[in-house]
Amino acid sequence: MELHSGTNQYNTPMTKKSTVLISCVLTFCLQGAVAFQHNDLAKKNLKGKVEKTISHYYEPIFNGEGIEKGEKKSTFIYAYNGDGNEVLYDGGHYQTISEYNEKGFKNRFYLTDGDKIYQSVEIVVDSNGQRRSEVIYDIRKNILGKRTYRKKENQIEMTEFGHTNDTIPKEFIIYDQQENKIHKEKYNPQGDKLLSIDYMYDGSGRVVRESQFNFKPWTLFTETKFQYNENGDVSYKRTLSSQNTEEFKYDYVYDSERNWIKRIKYQDKKAIEIQEREIVYFD
């Protein structure tokens, strides 16, 4: 998933706190839908023994000589353990903390502001680290939903239900034997399908095409294609729908480990975002 500026800013006024929390909770739920114990550094195409990344997003300013940083929009921090898995996501006001068992498998993560835990997910894994189920709790430890994982041939099916007694899924995801997400569906409480997404990968396990059908409030088909540079980072993205076509291009600056430390995002040849990333490595 590509990072973007979002609404989480370090200088967000307290009057916006509830809005920020809602945004965090939604993101938190989506992050929890990943079914496997991937190395998170590999998933984000980070190379070497990365301990932390600090990403700053800026508005671009155009002058006679080129593009420079304008106002800072947001900052996001990710921290990793020695196994290369995420232990902290910090969006400014709220953090997601991940915990692992003695075998290195994730067994819990939660959303907090440093004082209260607003949402938590308890994970059950087998001896190989394969997730079997998850339970999602709110701030009062009430059950918000459950996820179950079922192996079917060479695939894993994840189904999320809203409450213990629900029989209508909220979300359904299929993973292939390489643990790539290949199909996703979302439903409303009445059981109506809201969207369906199919993913296609290249030989390196990178998404090259994403096809999405939205069914409500009207049917809309969207197809996104991705291209990558020699370092494995997205260099071009094209999204085509019946309504419009959007093209994005990405330019990078890299450090000695071939991790990018600056990225400029262009839409229709116009710079729309500058991201600078500080990378801290383990000694």
Stockholm file with secondary structure:
# STOCKHOLM 1.0

chainA/1-283         MELHSGTNQYNTPMTKKSTVLISCVLTFCLQGAVAFQHNDLAKKNLKGKVEKTISHYYEPIFNGEGIEKGEKKSTFIYAYNGDGNEVLYDGGHYQTISEYNEKGFKNRFYLTDGDKIYQSVEIVVDSNGQRRSEVIYDIRKNILGKRTYRKKENQIEMTEFGHTNDTIPKEFIIYDQQENKIHKEKYNPQGDKLLSIDYMYDGSGRVVRESQFNFKPWTLFTETKFQYNENGDVSYKRTLSSQNTEEFKYDYVYDSERNWIKRIKYQDKKAIEIQEREIVYFD
#=GR chainA/1-283 SS CCCCCCSCCTTCCGGGHHHHHHHHHHHHHHHTTCCSCCCHHHHTTCCSCEEEEEEEEEEEEEETTEEEEEEEEEEEEEEECTTSCEEEEECSSCEEEEEECTTSCEEEEEEECSSCEEEEEEEEECTTSCEEEEEEEETTSCEEEEEEEEEETTEEEEEEESSTTCCSEEEEEEECTTCCEEEEEEECTTSCEEEEEEEEECTTSCEEEEEEEECSSSCEEEEEEEEECTTSCEEEEEEEESSCEEEEEEEEEECTTSCEEEEEEEETTEEEEEEEEEEEECC
#=GC SS_cons         CCCCCCSCCTTCCGGGHHHHHHHHHHHHHHHTTCCSCCCHHHHTTCCSCEEEEEEEEEEEEEETTEEEEEEEEEEEEEEECTTSCEEEEECSSCEEEEEECTTSCEEEEEEECSSCEEEEEEEEECTTSCEEEEEEEETTSCEEEEEEEEEETTEEEEEEESSTTCCSEEEEEEECTTCCEEEEEEECTTSCEEEEEEEEECTTSCEEEEEEEECSSSCEEEEEEEEECTTSCEEEEEEEESSCEEEEEEEEEECTTSCEEEEEEEETTEEEEEEEEEEEECC
//
